[in-house]
């Protein structure tokens, strides 16, 4: 049975009427960890307070008063306000768990309070305010959980963690928010132990949702059902643990956990609802899954200021349960302290601004005077020791650390910094059915050479096709803030026939196209010269206008019988426009690179191009239009529906390269090429159908977990799939060699994730699953088994 805490009270007299300012800190005596949101109330009076995320509190009381210290799960203690205190007060943990509390017949008394909180969510959600701004001090460090006091023989690792953190990162930022129009956080100061020029700054709302009012709460990019959401009583159980009157309002302390037998992505924890607007006063929550290898915990504290409830402190902890030092798990702690909130930003923000997170000039070069002025408290001895330790490390050791940080940066931005240049990772390795393994190297000029222009070049070699690919480009920015630029490029490379010409999708959707690219086998060897202008006429609207000449040498024998050129080689002269709309697209700055840090649905793509015969030696004359629409719906609970609607039309005579392929992924083999690729046909063979006009509909409905097992290694989650397609060829492009699907192609199926989960280096689980799909209708095959396609599904979870 765990005991708590020493409550250290430092008293000082602040007035002649015996009022005392009581300042203290509540710690867990076993772990030496601060206890947040402990209730400190003055007995028989209406004022009190709670400890902050650091366990610190401050309260005024008379010398004759008594204090009641209460904490959920522990026995309450009442103590007199003393003149001087040098010692500890121990609180014993109660002998039962929160989940074991039973509620008597009749309506649960917590339900009324939770219902009021849900009804008032709109007025209390900070991100539904018209505008706000604030300053924030952030601290991130890694340490070992608990204390090493009971260890007699201490290893060097134990002695290190007793006096140091593994690393320490401090950040100070300014955030300005205008609802639906503008949301930007500027990093004013940033430092990290041992790293000369840290490229990143870890902010609170990157780990957890800012505010706890959305139907789904995001923790480390994982979505959980909010206990304060409609329909919650069919999913969560609530227990009213206590009600405390402070400053004339009542704070209702309520524990919550998923109902027995429920299998959704649930949270458990303690929430305090204040009777003033029935707003969240503070909350502690963590995923209810006890099998997770990384335990995520969040804490949020709100204050009522200027007529609004607003976050004051945010805390995130990530405990690596199986990564231990002397049986103590390693954990990462991130704390955010918000100051100076204001709610009167101008209605018209800077219209040219694109970044949601950027570094101010000199952010990584702030001196100690700056940091002393922005910290909420002075550095602790362990924090000071951490900086001192890294400052005294040998140059060679620090070089290794900085290399590790540069590797993380390369993964984030997709290119490796090499002095004043960058090496794009996209050219290093690729694999497909035509080239096999293709290895290469590229080089780009960096921002230290110029922020206005960029030069780049690459060379690669395919081992199966035994061919060299190469190219180069120059890019000139006309508006650095919005990313508007001219680009002139030349390349000799291979491209798959029938691919769409949309702008690059966000990373979350690009993985599906990457899987499909493994299957590419019909390629044209292309020499291309291209001029383009990319710009953003609106915040979420990216546009590219281009003119290009491409000389094609097909590497296959497939061609339209009515091809207008005289031989297998041909030239395309094309001009066109590409448009992409992504709702809520967010960008973060990493050095001179913008990376997508978040987006919402819908996503809408349009591509319109015109091939011109005789202009620039073009051999064909046709017009090509394509469009697609992505959307995702999150239902109550863990159900989710995703769909894509796409269509295209080509008018005129075109080479096979420019026609549309049927988006098939079936190789006929259940091997590593049989991955399930969302928004593609799973039973349609690769290159089975061709069209110059098409319409597709792809639907995935995610049901979630389908069994109530608590096994770590068996967590099946079901998704239902329905795919429909239509495609036809006009007379000019029709060929006996090309097959259409003008009667409609239909397939249905299901996939199950996490049929088996494998522990991956104690950091998470690799989930292995599969799917089965069946094609039917006009294009079903004579052999029933040939209409079936089995697919492999691989996922990762904590």
C-alpha positions in Angstrom: 0.0 0.0 0.0 1.5 3.3 -1.1 1.7 6.2 1.2 1.7 9.9 0.1 3.2 12.7 0.9 5.0 15.2 2.6 3.3 18.6 2.6 5.9 21.2 3.2 4.4 24.5 4.4 6.3 27.7 4.4 4.6 30.4 6.3 5.1 34.1 6.4 2.9 36.8 8.0 1.7 39.4 5.5 -0.7 41.6 7.5 -1.3 42.8 11.0 -4.7 41.0 11.3 -3.0 37.5 11.5 -3.7 36.6 7.9 -1.0 34.2 6.7 0.2 33.5 3.2 0.7 29.8 3.1 2.9 28.4 0.3 3.7 24.8 -0.1 4.2 21.8 -2.3 2.6 18.4 -2.1 4.7 15.4 -3.0 4.3 11.7 -3.0 6.5 10.4 -0.3 7.3 7.1 -2.2 7.9 8.5 -5.7 8.8 12.1 -4.7 6.6 13.1 -7.6 4.4 16.3 -7.2 0.7 15.6 -6.8 -1.5 17.9 -8.9 -5.0 19.2 -8.1 -4.9 18.3 -4.4 -7.7 20.2 -2.7 -6.6 22.6 0.0 -9.6 24.2 1.7 -10.0 26.3 4.8 -12.4 24.5 7.2 -15.8 26.2 7.8 -14.9 28.9 5.2 -15.7 29.2 1.5 -12.3 29.7 0.1 -9.6 27.3 -0.9 -7.3 26.3 -3.7 -5.7 23.3 -5.5 -2.2 22.4 -6.1 -0.8 23.1 -9.6 0.8 20.5 -11.9 4.0 20.9 -9.9 2.1 20.2 -6.7 2.6 23.8 -5.6 -0.2 25.8 -3.9 -0.6 29.2 -2.3 -3.4 30.2 0.1 -4.3 32.9 2.6 -5.7 31.8 6.0 -5.9 33.0 9.6 -3.6 31.7 12.2 -6.6 30.2 14.0 -7.9 28.3 10.9 -7.5 24.7 10.0 -6.8 23.2 6.5 -8.5 20.2 5.0 -6.2 18.3 2.5 -8.1 15.9 0.3 -7.2 13.9 -2.7 -9.2 11.3 -4.6 -8.1 7.8 -3.6 -6.5 9.0 -0.3 -7.8 9.6 3.2 -8.5 13.2 3.9 -6.4 15.0 6.6 -7.3 18.1 8.7 -4.4 20.1 10.2 -4.3 23.4 12.1 -2.5 26.3 10.5 0.7 26.4 12.4 3.1 29.2 13.1 6.0 27.2 11.8 6.2 23.8 10.2 9.2 21.7 9.5 8.1 18.2 8.8 5.7 16.1 6.8 2.0 15.1 6.8 1.4 11.6 5.5 -1.8 10.7 3.8 -2.6 7.0 3.4 -4.1 5.7 0.2 -7.5 4.2 0.5 -7.7 0.5 0.3 -10.0 0.4 -2.8 -9.6 1.4 -6.4 -11.9 3.9 -8.1 -13.3 1.2 -10.4 -14.6 -0.7 -7.4 -16.9 2.0 -6.1 -20.6 1.0 -6.5 -23.5 3.4 -6.9 -26.9 2.9 -5.2 -30.2 2.6 -7.1 -31.5 5.8 -8.7 -29.8 8.3 -11.0 -26.1 8.5 -10.5 -25.5 11.9 -8.9 -22.5 12.6 -11.2 -24.8 12.3 -14.3 -26.5 15.7 -13.7 -23.1 17.4 -13.4 -21.6 15.7 -16.5 -24.8 16.5 -18.5 -24.4 20.2 -17.6 -20.8 20.1 -18.5 -21.6 18.7 -22.0 -24.4 21.2 -22.5 -22.0 24.1 -21.7 -19.0 22.7 -23.7 -19.6 25.2 -26.5 -19.2 28.2 -24.2 -16.3 26.8 -22.3 -14.1 25.4 -25.1 -11.2 27.9 -25.5 -10.9 27.2 -29.2 -14.5 28.3 -29.8 -13.8 31.7 -28.5 -13.6 34.5 -31.2 -10.0 35.1 -30.4 -7.3 34.7 -27.7 -3.6 35.1 -27.2 -1.2 34.0 -24.5 2.5 33.4 -23.7 3.7 30.0 -22.6 6.8 28.5 -21.0 7.4 24.9 -21.9 9.7 22.4 -20.3 10.5 18.9 -21.6 12.7 16.4 -19.8 13.4 12.6 -19.5 14.0 10.9 -16.2 13.3 7.6 -14.4 10.0 7.3 -12.6 10.0 7.1 -8.9 12.8 7.4 -6.4 16.0 5.4 -5.8 16.1 5.9 -2.0 15.6 2.3 -1.2 18.5 1.0 -3.4 21.5 0.2 -1.3 24.1 -0.4 -4.0 23.6 2.2 -6.7 24.8 1.7 -10.3 26.3 4.6 -12.3 22.9 4.9 -14.1 21.0 5.2 -10.9 23.4 7.9 -9.6 23.1 9.8 -12.9 19.2 9.9 -12.6 19.3 10.9 -9.0 21.1 14.1 -9.9 20.3 14.7 -13.6 17.7 14.4 -16.3 18.5 12.5 -19.5 18.0 15.8 -21.3 16.2 19.1 -20.8 14.5 21.3 -23.3 13.0 24.8 -22.6 10.8 26.8 -24.9 9.0 30.1 -24.6 6.3 31.0 -27.1 3.6 33.4 -28.1 0.3 32.2 -29.6 -2.3 34.3 -31.4 -5.6 32.7 -32.3 -8.6 34.0 -34.3 -11.2 31.4 -34.8 -11.5 29.9 -38.3 -9.0 32.4 -39.7 -5.6 32.5 -37.9 -3.7 30.3 -35.5 0.0 30.9 -35.0 2.5 30.1 -32.3 5.9 31.8 -32.5 8.9 30.3 -30.7 10.6 33.2 -29.1 13.2 31.2 -27.2 14.4 27.6 -27.4 17.3 25.7 -25.8 18.2 22.0 -25.3 20.9 20.5 -23.2 23.9 19.6 -25.3 22.4 20.7 -28.6 24.0 23.7 -30.2 21.1 24.5 -32.6 18.0 22.6 -31.8 15.6 22.5 -34.7 12.4 21.7 -32.9 10.4 23.0 -30.0 8.0 20.7 -28.3 4.7 22.4 -27.4 1.9 21.2 -25.2 -0.8 21.1 -27.9 1.5 18.7 -30.0 1.1 16.1 -27.3 -2.5 16.6 -26.3 -5.5 18.5 -27.3 -5.6 22.2 -26.3 -8.7 22.1 -24.2 -10.8 19.0 -23.2 -14.1 19.7 -25.0 -13.8 18.1 -28.5 -15.8 14.8 -29.0 -12.4 13.1 -29.5 -9.3 13.8 -27.5 -5.9 13.4 -29.3 -2.9 12.1 -27.4 0.3 11.5 -29.4 -1.8 11.4 -32.6 -4.1 8.8 -31.2 -7.8 9.5 -30.9 -9.9 8.8 -27.8 -13.5 9.3 -27.0 -14.1 12.2 -24.7 -16.1 11.4 -21.5 -17.6 14.9 -22.0 -19.3 14.1 -25.3 -22.9 13.3 -26.3 -23.9 9.7 -25.6 -21.3 9.3 -22.9 -23.5 7.4 -20.4 -23.6 4.4 -22.7 -19.9 4.2 -22.7 -18.5 5.7 -19.5 -19.2 5.3 -15.8 -18.9 8.3 -13.4 -18.5 8.5 -9.7 -19.0 11.7 -7.7 -16.1 11.5 -5.3 -16.4 14.8 -3.5 -17.8 18.4 -3.7 -15.8 21.3 -2.3 -17.0 24.9 -1.9 -14.2 27.4 -2.8 -14.6 31.1 -3.4 -18.4 30.8 -3.5 -18.5 28.1 -6.2 -18.7 24.3 -5.9 -16.0 22.1 -7.4 -17.4 18.6 -8.2 -14.7 16.0 -8.3 -15.7 13.1 -10.5 -13.9 9.9 -11.4 -14.6 8.3 -14.8 -13.7 5.0 -16.5 -15.2 3.0 -19.4 -18.1 0.7 -18.7 -17.3 -2.9 -18.3 -17.3 -4.8 -21.6 -16.9 -1.7 -23.8 -14.1 -1.9 -26.4 -13.7 1.6 -27.7 -10.6 3.9 -27.3 -11.4 5.0 -23.8 -9.9 7.2 -21.2 -10.0 7.0 -17.4 -9.2 9.6 -14.8 -10.5 12.3 -12.6 -12.3 15.5 -13.6 -13.3 18.5 -11.6 -16.3 20.4 -12.8 -16.9 23.9 -11.4 -20.5 25.1 -10.9 -19.5 28.4 -12.5 -20.6 27.7 -16.1 -20.1 24.0 -15.3 -16.7 24.2 -16.8 -13.6 22.0 -16.4 -11.5 23.2 -13.5 -8.9 20.5 -13.8 -8.6 17.0 -15.3 -6.3 14.1 -15.1 -6.7 11.4 -17.8 -4.9 8.5 -19.4 -5.9 5.7 -21.8 -7.8 2.9 -20.1 -5.8 0.2 -22.0 -3.6 -1.4 -19.3 -1.7 -3.4 -22.0 -0.1 -0.3 -23.6 3.7 -0.3 -23.5 3.7 3.5 -23.4 1.5 4.9 -20.7 0.2 8.4 -21.6 -1.0 10.7 -18.8 -2.3 14.2 -19.2 -3.2 16.9 -16.7 -4.9 20.3 -17.4 -5.7 23.1 -15.0 -8.0 26.0 -15.9 -8.6 29.4 -14.4 -11.5 31.7 -14.7 -10.2 35.0 -16.1 -11.9 37.9 -17.9 -15.2 36.0 -18.0 -13.7 32.9 -19.6 -12.3 29.5 -18.4 -8.9 29.1 -19.9 -6.0 26.6 -19.6 -3.4 27.7 -17.2 -1.2 24.6 -16.9 -0.8 21.5 -19.2 1.1 18.4 -18.4 1.9 15.3 -20.5 3.8 12.3 -19.3 4.8 9.3 -21.3 6.1 6.3 -19.3 8.0 3.6 -21.2 6.9 0.7 -19.0 9.5 -1.8 -20.2 12.4 0.6 -20.6 13.8 0.6 -17.1 16.7 1.7 -14.9 16.9 -0.5 -11.8 13.2 -1.4 -12.3 12.2 2.2 -12.7 10.5 3.0 -16.1 11.9 5.8 -18.2 9.4 8.6 -18.6 9.2 11.8 -20.6 7.5 14.8 -19.0 6.3 17.9 -20.8 4.9 20.9 -18.8 3.3 24.1 -20.2 2.6 27.2 -18.1 0.3 29.7 -19.7 0.4 33.4 -18.8 -1.1 36.7 -19.9 -4.2 35.4 -21.7 -6.1 38.1 -23.7 -9.3 37.9 -25.7 -9.3 41.0 -27.8 -7.2 40.2 -31.0 -8.0 42.2 -34.1 -10.6 40.7 -36.4 -8.3 41.0 -39.5 -5.1 38.9 -39.0 -2.1 39.0 -41.3 -3.5 37.5 -44.6 -0.1 36.5 -45.9 0.9 34.3 -43.0 1.0 30.6 -43.6 2.9 29.0 -40.7 1.1 27.8 -37.6 4.4 27.3 -35.8 7.6 29.2 -36.6 10.9 30.2 -35.0 11.6 33.9 -34.4 15.1 35.0 -35.5 17.6 34.3 -32.7 15.3 31.9 -30.8 18.1 29.5 -30.3 20.5 32.1 -29.0 18.8 33.5 -25.9 21.0 34.2 -22.9 20.4 33.3 -19.3 19.0 36.8 -18.6 16.1 36.0 -21.0 15.4 32.6 -19.5 15.4 33.9 -16.0 12.8 36.4 -17.0 10.4 33.9 -18.6 10.6 30.9 -16.3 7.8 30.4 -13.8 10.3 29.3 -11.3 14.1 29.0 -11.0 15.8 25.9 -12.2 16.0 23.0 -9.8 19.3 21.5 -8.8 18.7 18.5 -11.2 17.9 20.9 -14.0 21.0 23.0 -13.3 23.1 19.8 -13.1 21.8 18.7 -16.5 22.9 21.8 -18.3 26.2 21.8 -16.5 26.8 18.2 -17.4 26.2 18.6 -21.1 28.2 21.9 -21.2 31.2 20.0 -19.8 31.0 17.0 -22.1 33.8 16.3 -24.6 33.4 17.7 -28.1 33.3 14.2 -29.6 30.5 13.1 -27.3 28.4 16.2 -28.1 29.0 15.6 -31.8 27.3 12.2 -31.5 24.4 13.7 -29.7 24.0 16.4 -32.4 24.2 13.8 -35.1 21.2 12.0 -33.4 19.3 15.3 -33.4 20.1 15.9 -37.0 18.8 12.4 -37.9 15.5 13.2 -36.2 15.4 16.5 -38.1 16.0 14.6 -41.4 13.0 12.3 -40.7 10.8 15.3 -39.9 11.6 17.3 -43.0 12.5 14.5 -45.5 16.1 15.7 -46.1 19.5 15.5 -44.3 21.4 18.6 -43.5 24.9 18.5 -44.8 26.7 21.8 -44.0 25.1 24.5 -46.1 23.3 21.9 -48.2 20.5 19.3 -47.9 20.4 15.7 -49.1 16.7 14.8 -50.1 15.8 11.4 -48.7 13.4 10.7 -51.6 16.3 10.0 -54.0 18.1 7.6 -51.7 16.1 4.4 -52.2 12.9 3.4 -54.0 11.6 0.0 -55.2 9.0 -1.0 -57.8 8.2 -3.8 -60.2 10.1 -2.2 -63.1 13.3 -0.7 -61.7 13.6 -3.2 -58.8 15.8 -1.4 -56.2 16.8 2.1 -57.3 19.5 3.9 -55.3 20.5 7.5 -55.8 21.7 10.7 -54.3 20.5 14.3 -54.5 21.7 17.7 -53.3 19.9 21.0 -52.5 21.2 24.3 -51.5 20.2 25.4 -48.0 18.9 28.6 -46.4 22.3 29.8 -45.4 23.2 30.1 -49.1 19.9 31.8 -50.0 16.3 32.0 -48.7 15.1 33.3 -52.1 16.4 30.6 -54.5 17.3 26.9 -54.3 19.4 24.8 -56.7 19.1 21.0 -56.7 20.2 18.0 -58.6 20.0 14.2 -58.3 21.3 10.9 -59.9 19.9 7.4 -59.4 20.5 3.9 -60.8 17.9 1.1 -61.2 19.4 -2.3 -60.8 16.7 -4.2 -62.6 16.2 -1.9 -65.6 20.0 -1.1 -65.6 19.4 2.6 -66.3 20.6 5.9 -65.0 18.2 8.6 -63.9 19.2 12.2 -63.3 17.8 15.7 -63.1 18.1 19.2 -61.7 16.1 22.3 -60.9 16.2 25.9 -59.8 13.5 27.3 -57.6 12.9 31.0 -57.0 10.6 32.3 -54.3 8.3 35.3 -55.0 6.7 35.2 -51.5 8.6 33.2 -48.9 5.9 33.5 -46.3 3.3 31.9 -48.5 5.7 29.5 -50.3 4.9 31.0 -53.7 7.7 30.1 -56.2 8.8 29.6 -59.8 10.4 26.3 -60.5 12.3 25.2 -63.7 13.4 21.6 -63.9 14.9 19.0 -66.2 15.0 15.2 -65.6 15.5 11.8 -67.2 13.5 9.3 -65.2 10.8 6.6 -65.5 7.1 7.2 -64.7 4.2 4.8 -64.5 1.5 4.8 -67.2 -2.0 5.9 -66.2 -1.1 7.8 -63.0 -3.1 10.9 -61.9 -1.5 14.3 -62.0 -2.6 15.6 -58.6 -0.5 17.6 -56.3 1.3 15.6 -53.6 -1.1 14.5 -50.8 -0.5 15.0 -47.1 1.7 12.4 -45.4 -1.2 10.6 -43.8 -2.7 9.8 -47.2 0.6 9.4 -49.1 1.4 6.0 -47.6 -1.4 4.3 -49.7 0.2 5.6 -52.9 3.6 4.5 -51.7 2.3 0.9 -51.2 0.8 1.0 -54.7 4.0 2.3 -56.3 5.7 -1.0 -55.3 3.5 -2.7 -57.9 4.3 -0.3 -60.8 5.6 -2.3 -63.8 4.5 -0.4 -66.9 6.8 2.5 -67.2 7.8 5.1 -69.8 11.4 6.4 -69.9 10.8 10.2 -69.9 13.0 13.2 -70.7 11.1 16.2 -69.3 11.6 19.9 -69.2 9.1 21.7 -67.0 8.3 25.3 -65.9 5.8 25.9 -63.1 4.5 28.5 -60.7 3.1 27.4 -57.3 1.1 29.8 -55.3 -1.7 30.1 -52.7 -4.5 32.4 -53.6 -6.3 31.4 -50.3 -5.1 30.0 -47.0 -6.0 26.3 -47.6 -5.8 26.4 -51.4 -2.6 25.4 -53.2 -2.3 26.0 -56.9 0.3 25.1 -59.6 0.3 26.3 -63.2 2.7 24.4 -65.5 4.1 24.1 -69.0 6.1 21.0 -69.9 7.6 19.0 -72.8 8.2 15.3 -72.2 9.8 12.9 -74.6 8.6 9.3 -74.0 10.2 6.0 -74.7 7.7 3.3 -73.6 9.3 0.3 -71.9 6.3 -1.9 -72.7 4.4 -2.9 -75.9 1.0 -1.5 -74.8 -0.3 1.3 -77.0 -3.5 2.6 -78.5 -4.1 1.3 -82.0 -5.0 4.7 -83.2 -1.8 6.4 -82.0 -1.2 9.5 -84.0 2.6 9.4 -84.0 4.6 7.3 -86.4 6.6 5.2 -83.9 6.7 3.9 -80.3 8.4 7.1 -79.1 6.4 10.2 -78.8 6.5 13.8 -77.4 3.9 15.4 -75.2 3.6 19.2 -74.9 1.3 20.0 -72.0 0.1 22.9 -70.0 -2.3 22.8 -67.1 -3.3 23.7 -63.6 -3.4 21.6 -60.4 -5.4 22.7 -57.4 -5.5 21.2 -53.9 -7.8 22.2 -51.0 -7.1 20.8 -47.5 -9.4 22.1 -44.7 -7.5 23.2 -41.6 -4.1 22.5 -43.1 -1.4 23.4 -40.6 2.3 24.0 -41.2 5.3 24.1 -38.9 8.7 25.6 -39.6 11.8 23.4 -39.3 14.7 25.5 -40.4 13.7 26.9 -43.8 11.3 24.0 -44.5 7.6 24.0 -44.1 6.1 20.6 -43.0 2.5 19.7 -42.7 1.8 19.3 -39.0 -2.0 18.7 -39.2 -5.0 18.8 -41.5 -8.7 18.2 -41.5 -11.2 17.0 -44.0 -12.5 17.5 -46.7 -9.6 17.2 -49.1 -10.3 18.2 -52.7 -8.0 17.8 -55.8 -8.4 19.0 -59.3 -6.1 18.6 -62.3 -6.8 20.1 -65.7 -4.2 19.7 -68.5 -4.1 20.3 -72.3 -1.8 18.4 -74.7 -0.9 20.5 -77.8 -0.1 18.9 -81.0 2.8 20.5 -83.0 3.5 23.0 -80.2 6.9 22.2 -78.7 7.0 19.2 -81.1 3.9 17.6 -79.4 2.5 14.5 -81.1 -1.0 14.6 -79.5 -3.9 16.9 -78.9 -6.2 16.2 -76.0 -7.7 17.7 -72.9 -7.6 15.8 -69.5 -9.6 16.6 -66.4 -9.5 14.7 -63.0 -10.9 15.4 -59.6 -11.2 13.5 -56.3 -12.8 14.2 -52.9 -11.7 12.7 -49.6 -13.8 12.9 -46.4 -13.8 11.3 -43.0 -16.7 11.1 -40.5 -16.1 10.2 -36.8 -19.2 8.8 -35.2 -19.9 8.5 -31.5 -17.6 5.9 -29.9 -14.8 4.6 -32.1 -16.7 4.2 -35.3 -15.3 6.0 -38.3 -16.2 6.3 -42.0 -13.8 7.3 -44.8 -14.7 7.6 -48.4 -13.2 8.9 -51.7 -15.1 9.9 -54.8 -13.0 10.4 -57.9 -13.6 10.9 -61.6 -11.8 11.9 -64.8 -12.3 12.4 -68.5 -10.0 12.7 -71.5 -11.2 14.2 -74.8 -9.1 13.5 -77.9 -6.6 10.9 -78.9 -4.0 10.1 -76.3 -1.1 7.6 -75.8 -1.5 4.8 -73.4 0.7 6.6 -70.9 -1.9 9.4 -70.6 -5.0 7.2 -70.2 -6.4 6.1 -66.8 -5.5 2.7 -65.4 -8.1 0.9 -63.2 -6.3 1.4 -59.8 -5.9 -2.4 -59.4 -3.6 -3.9 -56.7 -4.2 -7.6 -57.1 -1.0 -9.5 -58.1 -2.6 -12.9 -57.8 -0.1 -13.8 -55.0 -0.4 -13.7 -51.3 3.0 -12.3 -50.6 4.7 -9.0 -49.6 3.0 -7.4 -52.7 -0.4 -8.2 -51.3 -0.7 -5.3 -48.8 -4.1 -3.8 -48.4 -4.0 -0.4 -50.1 -6.9 1.9 -49.1 -8.8 3.7 -51.9 -7.7 1.1 -54.5 -9.4 -2.0 -55.9 -8.2 -5.0 -54.0 -9.5 -7.7 -56.5 -8.8 -5.9 -59.7 -5.5 -7.0 -61.3 -2.8 -4.4 -61.8 -3.3 -2.9 -65.3 -6.4 -5.1 -65.9 -8.5 -2.2 -67.1 -7.9 1.1 -69.0 -10.2 4.1 -69.5 -10.3 7.6 -70.9 -13.3 8.4 -68.6 -13.9 6.9 -65.2 -15.7 7.3 -61.8 -14.7 5.6 -58.6 -16.2 5.3 -55.1 -14.2 3.8 -52.2 -15.8 3.4 -48.8 -14.3 2.2 -45.5 -16.3 1.9 -42.3 -14.2 1.3 -39.3 -16.2 -0.7 -36.7 -13.5 -0.8 -34.1 -12.7 -3.7 -31.7 -15.0 -6.7 -32.1 -14.1 -8.7 -29.0 -13.8 -7.8 -25.3 -10.6 -9.7 -24.7 -8.0 -8.0 -22.6 -5.2 -9.9 -24.3 -2.1 -7.8 -25.2 -1.5 -9.8 -28.4 -5.1 -10.4 -29.8 -7.0 -7.1 -30.4 -9.1 -7.7 -33.6 -10.5 -4.5 -35.1 -13.0 -4.8 -38.0 -13.4 -2.5 -41.1 -15.9 -3.0 -43.8 -15.1 -2.0 -47.4 -17.2 -1.3 -50.5 -15.6 -0.2 -53.8 -17.3 0.6 -57.1 -15.8 1.7 -60.4 -16.8 2.6 -63.9 -14.5 3.2 -66.9 -14.8 3.3 -70.7 -12.8 4.1 -73.8 -13.9 6.3 -76.6 -13.5 5.3 -80.3 -10.2 7.1 -80.8 -8.5 5.4 -77.8 -10.3 2.0 -78.0 -8.0 -1.0 -78.7 -8.4 -4.7 -78.7 -5.5 -4.8 -76.4 -7.2 -2.6 -73.8 -10.1 -3.7 -71.6 -12.7 -1.4 -70.2 -15.2 -1.8 -67.3 -18.1 0.2 -68.6 -20.7 -2.1 -67.0 -19.4 -1.3 -63.5 -16.9 -3.0 -61.4 -18.0 -4.1 -57.9 -16.1 -5.5 -54.9 -16.9 -5.9 -51.2 -14.8 -7.1 -48.4 -13.6 -6.7 -44.8 -10.3 -6.3 -43.1 -9.3 -7.1 -39.5 -6.4 -5.3 -37.9 -4.4 -6.7 -34.9 -5.2 -10.3 -35.2 -1.8 -10.7 -33.8 0.3 -8.1 -32.0 4.1 -8.3 -31.7 6.0 -6.4 -29.1 8.4 -4.1 -30.9 11.5 -3.3 -28.7 9.1 -2.5 -25.8 7.9 0.7 -27.4 4.8 -0.5 -29.1 3.0 -3.3 -30.9 3.2 -4.2 -34.6 -0.2 -5.5 -35.5 -0.6 -8.2 -38.2 -4.0 -8.6 -39.8 -5.6 -9.4 -43.1 -8.6 -8.9 -45.3 -10.7 -10.8 -47.8 -12.4 -9.2 -50.8 -14.8 -10.5 -53.4 -15.5 -9.1 -56.9 -19.0 -9.6 -58.4 -21.2 -8.3 -61.2 -20.4 -8.2 -64.9 -16.6 -8.6 -64.4 -16.6 -11.5 -62.0 -14.4 -14.4 -63.1 -15.6 -17.9 -64.0 -13.6 -19.5 -61.3 -15.1 -18.4 -57.9 -11.8 -18.6 -56.1 -10.3 -16.2 -58.7 -12.8 -13.5 -57.5 -11.3 -13.6 -54.0 -8.3 -11.6 -53.0 -6.5 -11.9 -49.6 -4.7 -8.9 -48.3 -2.1 -8.3 -45.5 -2.6 -5.5 -43.0 0.2 -4.1 -40.9 -0.3 -1.4 -38.2 1.5 0.1 -35.2 0.1 1.0 -31.8 1.4 1.9 -28.4 
